[in-house]
């Protein structure tokens, strides 16, 4: 019981902060003018710490990738599996929010709408998404996508430099560890910062806000459970037929319980490796797919990304189902699920990327951060146990042979 409380302490504290903020917003709405600056301070600290962390984390991850003949074949099959799962999860969630829509609750406050961008040529927008004209502009939260691409290219260049790049690789690795610890310190303020922002939202919108958050949360959990049971069974079937489905679910119980208890994909990794061995996934595949998947493969994050983008559009009263908005949503989801996954509180990075790409007002960030935090238990189950079934499909696609199952 003590371990369970420890694993969920951050979530419980955040819920407590939100609850207190809600009470203040409802009972003492005049206080929010003093609380909103607290939320602004938290967001500013988050912005200045997370941007350099993105560069160091992505560059360090790419720099550590090695390639060989057999490894390359497995790597390509793994990448295809990861991308397929993430896209299918995103499309399934888009279908879910279309079938079960949430009504907007009138959050189109003048101060929000005044920050939206005017019409702009899409060619210019695309250039701005992917590149910047000055190096210093990279390290701005307004150009998150360009920073991700630059970090990827930097990591590739480190790897190509070989021995001459070892010193720089050590610097990048050290920078990642330092910035990771800094972000963890900043996130300790989340219950206070988000609680203060929630008080402002409750005072502005009123009790309807609870229904506004409750419906997307309920939809995520319902859709996530369906995806978990149906799609994971389908993936296991494609990998190894009916025997694969039976073996996967027989050996997936312990990893699932571990994921719920720890809310950590990394903590679930050893149980996933054990499950893969019992299923018969060869070590050459499992020892590559599952560790890399714990960072770069996030079914649950894919689903939550779509939900959060949908919520943001509800807040500003715009059409989420516009074809261009949907296309961008899937693109953002792929980046969030495969790039930000290995970064502590990586979901928050995805939220800022979303705000930047869609040119949404800053006030939309606390709402999607709250959604992302509250869906974390189920998202962790989908993220972590999805690596085992991805290892099964990678085995099939790469031409490797399943071992005799031991479980």
C-alpha positions as CSV (number, residue, x, y, z in Angstrom):
1,X,0.0,0.0,0.0
2,X,2.9,2.4,0.8
3,X,4.5,1.6,-2.5
4,X,1.2,2.2,-4.4
5,X,0.8,5.6,-2.7
6,X,4.4,6.5,-3.5
7,X,3.9,5.7,-7.2
8,X,0.7,7.7,-7.4
9,X,1.8,10.5,-5.0
10,X,2.3,13.0,-7.9
11,X,-1.1,12.2,-9.4
12,X,-2.8,12.5,-5.9
13,X,-1.1,15.8,-5.2
14,X,-2.1,17.2,-8.6
15,X,-5.7,16.1,-8.0
16,X,-5.6,17.8,-4.6
17,X,-4.3,21.0,-6.1
18,X,-7.0,21.0,-8.7
19,X,-9.6,20.3,-6.1
20,X,-8.5,23.2,-3.9
21,X,-8.3,25.4,-6.9
22,X,-11.8,24.5,-7.9
23,X,-13.2,25.3,-4.4
24,X,-11.4,28.6,-4.4
25,X,-12.7,29.4,-7.9
26,X,-16.3,28.6,-6.9
27,X,-16.4,30.0,-3.4
28,X,-14.0,32.9,-3.6
29,X,-13.8,33.9,-7.3
30,X,-12.3,37.3,-6.4
31,X,-9.2,35.6,-5.2
32,X,-8.2,34.3,-8.7
33,X,-6.7,37.6,-9.7
34,X,-4.0,36.9,-7.1
35,X,-3.7,33.2,-8.0
36,X,-3.3,33.5,-11.8
37,X,0.2,34.9,-11.6
38,X,1.2,31.8,-9.7
39,X,0.1,29.7,-12.6
40,X,1.9,32.0,-15.0
41,X,5.2,31.6,-13.0
42,X,4.9,27.8,-13.2
43,X,4.3,27.8,-16.9
44,X,7.3,30.2,-17.5
45,X,9.6,27.9,-15.5
46,X,8.3,25.0,-17.5
47,X,9.0,26.7,-20.8
48,X,12.6,27.7,-20.0
49,X,13.5,24.2,-18.7
50,X,11.8,22.0,-21.2
51,X,13.2,23.5,-24.4
52,X,16.9,22.7,-23.8
53,X,15.9,19.3,-22.5
54,X,14.3,18.4,-25.8
55,X,17.5,19.2,-27.7
56,X,19.7,17.2,-25.4
57,X,17.3,14.2,-25.1
58,X,16.7,13.8,-28.8
59,X,20.3,14.4,-29.9
60,X,21.6,12.0,-27.2
61,X,19.1,9.3,-28.2
62,X,19.9,9.4,-31.9
63,X,23.6,9.6,-31.3
64,X,23.5,6.3,-29.4
65,X,21.9,4.3,-32.3
66,X,24.2,1.8,-34.0
67,X,23.5,-0.1,-37.2
68,X,24.5,-3.5,-38.6
69,X,23.0,-5.9,-41.1
70,X,20.7,-7.9,-38.9
71,X,20.1,-5.0,-36.6
72,X,19.0,-2.8,-39.6
73,X,16.4,-5.4,-40.7
74,X,15.0,-5.6,-37.2
75,X,15.1,-1.8,-36.8
76,X,13.1,-1.2,-40.0
77,X,10.5,-3.8,-39.0
78,X,10.3,-2.2,-35.5
79,X,9.9,1.3,-36.9
80,X,7.1,0.1,-39.2
81,X,5.3,-1.6,-36.3
82,X,5.7,1.5,-34.0
83,X,4.5,3.8,-36.7
84,X,1.5,1.6,-37.6
85,X,0.4,1.2,-34.0
86,X,0.7,4.9,-33.3
87,X,-1.2,6.0,-36.4
88,X,-4.0,3.4,-35.8
89,X,-4.3,4.6,-32.2
90,X,-4.6,8.2,-33.3
91,X,-7.2,7.4,-36.1
92,X,-9.2,5.2,-33.6
93,X,-9.4,8.1,-31.1
94,X,-10.4,10.6,-33.9
95,X,-13.2,8.2,-34.7
96,X,-14.2,8.0,-31.0
97,X,-14.4,11.8,-30.5
98,X,-16.3,12.1,-33.7
99,X,-18.9,9.5,-32.7
100,X,-19.1,10.8,-29.1
101,X,-18.5,14.6,-29.3
102,X,-18.1,16.9,-26.3
103,X,-20.0,20.2,-26.3
104,X,-18.0,23.3,-25.9
105,X,-18.7,25.3,-22.7
106,X,-18.2,28.9,-23.8
107,X,-14.5,29.3,-22.9
108,X,-14.1,31.7,-25.8
109,X,-13.1,34.6,-23.5
110,X,-11.9,37.8,-25.3
111,X,-8.4,37.4,-23.9
112,X,-8.2,34.0,-25.5
113,X,-9.5,34.9,-28.9
114,X,-7.4,38.0,-29.1
115,X,-4.2,35.9,-29.2
116,X,-5.3,33.7,-32.2
117,X,-3.4,34.2,-35.4
118,X,-4.9,35.7,-38.6
119,X,-5.0,33.9,-41.9
120,X,-1.6,33.1,-43.2
121,X,-0.3,31.4,-46.4
122,X,0.1,27.7,-45.7
123,X,3.4,27.6,-47.6
124,X,4.9,30.1,-45.1
125,X,3.4,28.2,-42.2
126,X,5.0,24.9,-43.3
127,X,8.4,26.6,-43.6
128,X,8.0,28.1,-40.1
129,X,7.0,24.7,-38.7
130,X,10.2,22.9,-39.9
131,X,12.9,25.6,-40.0
132,X,14.0,28.9,-38.5
133,X,16.2,31.6,-40.1
134,X,18.5,32.1,-37.0
135,X,20.2,29.6,-34.7
136,X,19.1,31.4,-31.6
137,X,15.4,31.1,-32.7
138,X,15.6,27.3,-32.4
139,X,15.6,27.5,-28.6
140,X,12.1,29.1,-28.4
141,X,8.9,27.3,-27.6
142,X,7.4,29.0,-30.7
143,X,9.6,26.7,-32.9
144,X,9.4,23.3,-31.2
145,X,9.2,21.3,-34.4
146,X,12.3,22.9,-35.9
147,X,14.1,22.2,-32.7
148,X,13.2,18.5,-32.8
149,X,14.4,18.2,-36.4
150,X,17.7,20.0,-35.6
151,X,18.3,17.8,-32.6
152,X,17.7,14.7,-34.7
153,X,20.2,15.9,-37.3
154,X,22.7,16.8,-34.6
155,X,22.4,13.3,-33.1
156,X,23.0,11.8,-36.6
157,X,26.0,14.0,-37.1
158,X,27.5,12.9,-33.7
159,X,27.2,9.2,-34.8
160,X,28.8,9.9,-38.1
161,X,31.7,11.7,-36.5
162,X,32.8,8.5,-34.7
163,X,35.6,8.9,-32.2
164,X,36.0,12.6,-33.0
165,X,32.5,13.2,-31.8
166,X,32.8,11.3,-28.5
167,X,33.5,14.4,-26.5
168,X,30.5,16.2,-27.9
169,X,28.3,13.1,-27.3
170,X,29.5,13.0,-23.7
171,X,28.5,16.7,-23.4
172,X,25.0,16.0,-24.9
173,X,24.5,13.0,-22.6
174,X,25.5,15.1,-19.5
175,X,23.3,18.0,-20.6
176,X,20.3,15.6,-20.9
177,X,20.8,14.3,-17.3
178,X,21.1,17.8,-15.9
179,X,18.1,19.2,-17.7
180,X,16.1,16.1,-16.8
181,X,16.7,16.7,-13.1
182,X,15.9,20.4,-13.6
183,X,12.5,19.6,-15.2
184,X,11.7,17.1,-12.4
185,X,12.3,19.9,-9.8
186,X,10.0,22.3,-11.8
187,X,7.3,19.7,-12.0
188,X,7.1,19.5,-8.3
189,X,5.4,22.9,-8.5
190,X,2.7,21.5,-10.8
191,X,0.0,20.9,-8.1
192,X,0.3,24.6,-7.0
193,X,0.7,26.1,-10.5
194,X,-2.1,24.1,-12.2
195,X,-4.3,24.4,-9.1
196,X,-4.0,28.2,-9.4
197,X,-4.8,28.1,-13.1
198,X,-7.8,25.8,-12.5
199,X,-9.1,28.3,-9.9
200,X,-9.0,31.0,-12.6
201,X,-10.8,28.7,-15.1
202,X,-13.5,27.7,-12.6
203,X,-14.1,31.3,-11.6
204,X,-14.3,32.3,-15.3
205,X,-16.4,29.5,-16.7
206,X,-18.2,28.1,-13.6
207,X,-19.3,24.6,-12.7
208,X,-19.7,23.6,-16.3
209,X,-15.9,23.2,-16.4
210,X,-16.2,19.9,-14.5
211,X,-18.4,18.4,-17.2
212,X,-16.1,19.7,-19.8
213,X,-13.2,17.8,-18.4
214,X,-15.2,14.8,-17.3
215,X,-16.5,13.8,-20.7
216,X,-13.1,13.8,-22.5
217,X,-11.6,11.8,-19.6
218,X,-14.4,9.3,-19.7
219,X,-14.1,9.0,-23.5
220,X,-10.4,8.4,-23.2
221,X,-10.7,5.6,-20.6
222,X,-13.5,3.9,-22.6
223,X,-11.7,4.1,-25.9
224,X,-8.4,3.1,-24.3
225,X,-9.9,0.0,-22.8
226,X,-11.5,-1.0,-26.1
227,X,-8.2,-0.3,-28.0
228,X,-6.3,-2.3,-25.4
229,X,-8.5,-5.4,-25.7
230,X,-9.3,-5.4,-29.4
231,X,-6.3,-3.9,-31.2
232,X,-3.7,-5.6,-29.1
233,X,-5.4,-8.9,-29.8
234,X,-5.4,-8.1,-33.5
235,X,-1.7,-7.3,-33.4
236,X,-0.9,-10.5,-31.6
237,X,-3.0,-12.4,-34.1
238,X,-1.2,-10.9,-37.1
239,X,2.1,-11.8,-35.4
240,X,1.4,-15.4,-34.4
241,X,-2.2,-16.4,-35.1
242,X,-4.6,-17.5,-32.4
243,X,-1.8,-19.0,-30.3
244,X,-0.2,-15.6,-30.3
245,X,-3.3,-14.0,-28.9
246,X,-3.6,-16.6,-26.2
247,X,0.1,-16.3,-25.3
248,X,0.1,-12.5,-25.2
249,X,-2.9,-12.2,-22.9
250,X,-1.7,-15.0,-20.6
251,X,1.7,-13.3,-20.1
252,X,0.5,-9.7,-20.3
253,X,-1.3,-9.7,-16.9
254,X,1.8,-9.1,-14.8
255,X,3.2,-6.3,-17.0
256,X,-0.2,-4.6,-17.0
257,X,-0.4,-4.7,-13.2
258,X,3.1,-3.5,-13.0
259,X,2.3,-0.6,-15.3
260,X,-0.7,0.4,-13.3
261,X,1.2,0.2,-10.0
262,X,4.2,2.2,-11.1
263,X,2.9,4.5,-13.8
264,X,6.3,4.0,-15.5
265,X,7.1,2.3,-18.8
266,X,10.7,1.9,-17.7
267,X,9.7,0.1,-14.5
268,X,7.5,-2.2,-16.6
269,X,10.4,-3.0,-19.0
270,X,11.8,-6.0,-17.1
271,X,8.3,-7.7,-16.9
272,X,7.8,-7.0,-20.6
273,X,11.1,-8.8,-21.4
274,X,10.0,-11.8,-19.3
275,X,6.7,-11.9,-21.0
276,X,8.3,-11.7,-24.4
277,X,10.6,-14.6,-23.6
278,X,7.6,-16.7,-22.4
279,X,5.7,-15.9,-25.6
280,X,8.7,-17.0,-27.7
281,X,10.0,-13.7,-29.0
282,X,13.7,-14.2,-29.8
283,X,16.2,-12.3,-27.6
284,X,17.6,-10.6,-30.7
285,X,14.3,-8.9,-31.2
286,X,13.0,-8.4,-27.6
287,X,16.3,-6.9,-26.4
288,X,16.0,-4.2,-29.1
289,X,12.3,-3.5,-29.5
290,X,11.3,-3.4,-25.8
291,X,14.0,-1.1,-24.5
292,X,13.7,1.2,-27.5
293,X,9.9,1.0,-27.4
294,X,9.9,2.2,-23.8
295,X,11.1,5.5,-25.2
296,X,9.8,5.7,-28.8
297,X,6.6,3.7,-28.8
298,X,3.5,5.2,-27.1
299,X,0.1,4.0,-28.0
300,X,-1.5,5.6,-24.9
301,X,0.3,8.9,-25.6
302,X,-1.0,8.8,-29.2
303,X,-4.6,8.5,-27.9
304,X,-4.1,11.2,-25.3
305,X,-2.5,13.5,-27.8
306,X,-5.6,13.4,-30.0
307,X,-7.9,13.9,-26.9
308,X,-5.8,16.9,-25.8
309,X,-5.8,18.5,-29.2
310,X,-9.6,18.0,-29.4
311,X,-10.0,19.7,-26.0
312,X,-7.9,22.6,-27.0
313,X,-10.1,23.2,-30.1
314,X,-13.2,23.0,-27.9
315,X,-11.7,25.7,-25.7
316,X,-11.2,28.2,-28.5
317,X,-14.4,27.2,-30.3
318,X,-12.8,26.1,-33.6
319,X,-13.4,23.0,-35.8
320,X,-11.2,20.1,-34.9
321,X,-12.5,18.0,-37.7
322,X,-11.3,20.3,-40.5
323,X,-9.2,18.0,-42.7
324,X,-6.0,20.1,-42.4
325,X,-6.4,20.2,-38.6
326,X,-6.8,16.4,-38.5
327,X,-3.7,15.9,-40.7
328,X,-1.6,18.1,-38.4
329,X,-3.1,16.4,-35.4
330,X,-1.8,13.0,-36.6
331,X,1.6,14.5,-37.5
332,X,1.9,16.0,-34.0
333,X,0.8,12.8,-32.4
334,X,3.6,10.8,-34.3
335,X,6.2,13.3,-33.0
336,X,4.8,13.2,-29.5
337,X,4.6,9.5,-29.3
338,X,8.0,8.7,-30.9
339,X,10.2,11.6,-29.8
340,X,9.0,13.0,-26.5
341,X,8.3,9.6,-24.9
342,X,11.7,9.2,-23.3
343,X,11.7,12.6,-21.7
344,X,10.3,13.1,-18.2
345,X,6.8,14.7,-18.5
346,X,7.2,14.3,-22.2
347,X,3.5,14.7,-22.7
348,X,3.9,18.4,-21.7
349,X,6.4,18.8,-24.5
350,X,3.7,17.5,-26.9
351,X,1.2,20.0,-25.5
352,X,3.6,22.9,-26.1
353,X,4.3,21.6,-29.6
354,X,0.6,21.5,-30.3
355,X,0.1,25.1,-29.0
356,X,3.0,26.3,-31.2
357,X,1.9,24.5,-34.4
358,X,-1.8,25.4,-34.2
359,X,-1.0,29.0,-33.0
360,X,-3.3,28.4,-30.0
361,X,-3.4,30.8,-27.0
362,X,-1.2,30.0,-24.0
363,X,-4.2,29.6,-21.7
364,X,-5.1,26.3,-23.5
365,X,-2.0,24.7,-22.0
366,X,-3.2,24.1,-18.4
367,X,-6.4,22.4,-19.6
368,X,-4.5,19.9,-21.8
369,X,-1.9,19.3,-19.1
370,X,-4.6,18.3,-16.7
371,X,-6.1,15.9,-19.2
372,X,-2.7,14.4,-19.9
373,X,-2.0,13.8,-16.2
374,X,-5.3,12.3,-15.3
375,X,-5.2,9.7,-18.2
376,X,-1.6,8.6,-17.2
377,X,-2.5,5.3,-15.5
378,X,-4.2,3.8,-18.5
379,X,-1.8,5.6,-20.9
380,X,1.1,3.8,-19.2
381,X,-0.5,0.4,-19.6
382,X,-1.0,1.1,-23.3
383,X,2.5,2.5,-23.7
384,X,4.4,-0.2,-22.0
385,X,2.5,-3.4,-22.8
386,X,2.3,-2.3,-26.4
387,X,6.0,-2.9,-26.6
388,X,5.6,-6.6,-26.1
389,X,3.0,-7.0,-28.9
390,X,5.2,-4.8,-31.1
391,X,8.1,-7.2,-30.5
392,X,5.8,-10.0,-31.6
393,X,4.9,-8.3,-34.8
394,X,8.5,-7.2,-35.4
395,X,9.6,-10.8,-35.2
396,X,7.1,-11.7,-37.9
397,X,8.0,-8.8,-40.2
398,X,11.7,-9.2,-39.9
399,X,11.7,-12.9,-40.8
400,X,13.0,-14.0,-37.4
401,X,11.6,-17.3,-36.0
402,X,9.7,-17.5,-32.7
403,X,11.3,-19.6,-30.0
404,X,9.3,-22.4,-28.3
405,X,7.1,-20.5,-25.8
406,X,7.9,-21.2,-22.1
407,X,4.7,-19.7,-20.6
